[in-house]
Amino acid sequence: MLARLQALPRLVLPAGVLVLTLVGLIAAPPVAVVALLVVFALVFWLATLSWAALDRRGQLLRMVVLGAIGGVLTGRVTQLF
């Protein structure tokens, strides 16, 4: 899968993540939760792949980003109920 991502034009992945994040922040909760889950899974997967090569600061930054996405995701899930 990583080879497929590398074969795409350079801006496809960041643009896709940006679009999904905006959908997650703006759309109705059922759609938003799905979009944010995709973003969380992608960021988690990429962080896992690069974890061993990162210094402590890079690892901390990845954890903060995942925590922020998880916090927004939790907020959107609670709007469902």
Short mmCIF file of the C-alpha atoms (twelve columns), coordinates in Angstrom:
data_MODEL
# 
_entry.id   MODEL 
# 
loop_
_atom_site.group_PDB 
_atom_site.id 
_atom_site.type_symbol 
_atom_site.label_atom_id 
_atom_site.label_alt_id 
_atom_site.label_comp_id 
_atom_site.label_asym_id 
_atom_site.label_seq_id 
_atom_site.Cartn_x 
_atom_site.Cartn_y 
_atom_site.Cartn_z 
_atom_site.pdbx_PDB_model_num 
ATOM 1  C CA . MET A 1  0.000   0.000  0.000  1 
ATOM 2  C CA . LEU A 2  2.869   2.343  0.753  1 
ATOM 3  C CA . ALA A 3  4.223   1.792  -2.755 1 
ATOM 4  C CA . ARG A 4  0.844   2.831  -4.179 1 
ATOM 5  C CA . LEU A 5  0.880   6.009  -2.103 1 
ATOM 6  C CA . GLN A 6  4.369   6.842  -3.344 1 
ATOM 7  C CA . ALA A 7  3.241   6.366  -6.942 1 
ATOM 8  C CA . LEU A 8  0.575   9.065  -6.568 1 
ATOM 9  C CA . PRO A 9  1.355   12.700 -7.341 1 
ATOM 10 C CA . ARG A 10 2.884   14.494 -4.364 1 
ATOM 11 C CA . LEU A 11 -0.131  16.601 -3.398 1 
ATOM 12 C CA . VAL A 12 -2.775  13.869 -3.541 1 
ATOM 13 C CA . LEU A 13 -2.243  12.532 -0.018 1 
ATOM 14 C CA . PRO A 14 -2.086  15.916 1.782  1 
ATOM 15 C CA . ALA A 15 -5.050  17.199 -0.237 1 
ATOM 16 C CA . GLY A 16 -7.040  14.071 0.576  1 
ATOM 17 C CA . VAL A 17 -6.272  14.357 4.284  1 
ATOM 18 C CA . LEU A 18 -7.217  18.043 4.211  1 
ATOM 19 C CA . VAL A 19 -10.524 17.326 2.477  1 
ATOM 20 C CA . LEU A 20 -11.359 14.490 4.882  1 
ATOM 21 C CA . THR A 21 -10.456 16.664 7.869  1 
ATOM 22 C CA . LEU A 22 -12.681 19.485 6.643  1 
ATOM 23 C CA . VAL A 23 -15.511 17.025 6.048  1 
ATOM 24 C CA . GLY A 24 -14.945 15.711 9.572  1 
ATOM 25 C CA . LEU A 25 -15.222 19.194 11.024 1 
ATOM 26 C CA . ILE A 26 -18.122 20.499 8.927  1 
ATOM 27 C CA . ALA A 27 -20.366 17.588 7.902  1 
ATOM 28 C CA . ALA A 28 -23.170 15.940 9.836  1 
ATOM 29 C CA . PRO A 29 -21.910 13.666 12.628 1 
ATOM 30 C CA . PRO A 30 -22.380 10.276 10.882 1 
ATOM 31 C CA . VAL A 31 -20.374 11.404 7.845  1 
ATOM 32 C CA . ALA A 32 -17.888 13.307 10.001 1 
ATOM 33 C CA . VAL A 33 -17.121 10.286 12.169 1 
ATOM 34 C CA . VAL A 34 -16.321 8.138  9.134  1 
ATOM 35 C CA . ALA A 35 -14.085 10.838 7.618  1 
ATOM 36 C CA . LEU A 36 -12.215 11.390 10.882 1 
ATOM 37 C CA . LEU A 37 -11.775 7.650  11.412 1 
ATOM 38 C CA . VAL A 38 -10.115 7.419  8.000  1 
ATOM 39 C CA . VAL A 39 -7.812  10.345 8.842  1 
ATOM 40 C CA . PHE A 40 -6.974  8.866  12.248 1 
ATOM 41 C CA . ALA A 41 -6.229  5.446  10.755 1 
ATOM 42 C CA . LEU A 42 -4.007  6.931  8.040  1 
ATOM 43 C CA . VAL A 43 -2.039  9.129  10.448 1 
ATOM 44 C CA . PHE A 44 -1.716  6.244  12.917 1 
ATOM 45 C CA . TRP A 45 -0.450  3.927  10.173 1 
ATOM 46 C CA . LEU A 46 2.103   6.450  8.910  1 
ATOM 47 C CA . ALA A 47 3.234   7.220  12.468 1 
ATOM 48 C CA . THR A 48 3.698   3.514  13.142 1 
ATOM 49 C CA . LEU A 49 5.804   3.076  10.019 1 
ATOM 50 C CA . SER A 50 8.098   5.974  10.887 1 
ATOM 51 C CA . TRP A 51 8.197   5.525  14.687 1 
ATOM 52 C CA . ALA A 52 11.614  3.834  14.929 1 
ATOM 53 C CA . ALA A 53 13.293  6.477  12.768 1 
ATOM 54 C CA . LEU A 54 12.005  9.414  14.841 1 
ATOM 55 C CA . ASP A 55 13.654  11.155 17.750 1 
ATOM 56 C CA . ARG A 56 11.664  11.836 20.935 1 
ATOM 57 C CA . ARG A 57 10.436  15.192 19.652 1 
ATOM 58 C CA . GLY A 58 9.067   13.632 16.469 1 
ATOM 59 C CA . GLN A 59 7.387   10.865 18.444 1 
ATOM 60 C CA . LEU A 60 5.821   13.414 20.778 1 
ATOM 61 C CA . LEU A 61 4.526   15.421 17.832 1 
ATOM 62 C CA . ARG A 62 2.918   12.300 16.329 1 
ATOM 63 C CA . MET A 63 1.253   11.527 19.665 1 
ATOM 64 C CA . VAL A 64 -0.070  15.090 19.960 1 
ATOM 65 C CA . VAL A 65 -1.510  14.978 16.438 1 
ATOM 66 C CA . LEU A 66 -3.161  11.616 17.086 1 
ATOM 67 C CA . GLY A 67 -4.516  12.903 20.394 1 
ATOM 68 C CA . ALA A 68 -5.975  15.976 18.719 1 
ATOM 69 C CA . ILE A 69 -7.641  13.919 16.000 1 
ATOM 70 C CA . GLY A 70 -8.906  11.495 18.642 1 
ATOM 71 C CA . GLY A 71 -10.308 14.367 20.696 1 
ATOM 72 C CA . VAL A 72 -12.189 15.831 17.747 1 
ATOM 73 C CA . LEU A 73 -13.388 12.357 16.805 1 
ATOM 74 C CA . THR A 74 -14.656 11.765 20.337 1 
ATOM 75 C CA . GLY A 75 -16.519 15.057 20.248 1 
ATOM 76 C CA . ARG A 76 -18.176 14.190 16.943 1 
ATOM 77 C CA . VAL A 77 -19.126 10.696 18.174 1 
ATOM 78 C CA . THR A 78 -20.814 12.159 21.251 1 
ATOM 79 C CA . GLN A 79 -22.956 14.318 18.972 1 
ATOM 80 C CA . LEU A 80 -24.469 11.139 17.562 1 
ATOM 81 C CA . PHE A 81 -26.141 10.317 20.880 1 
# 
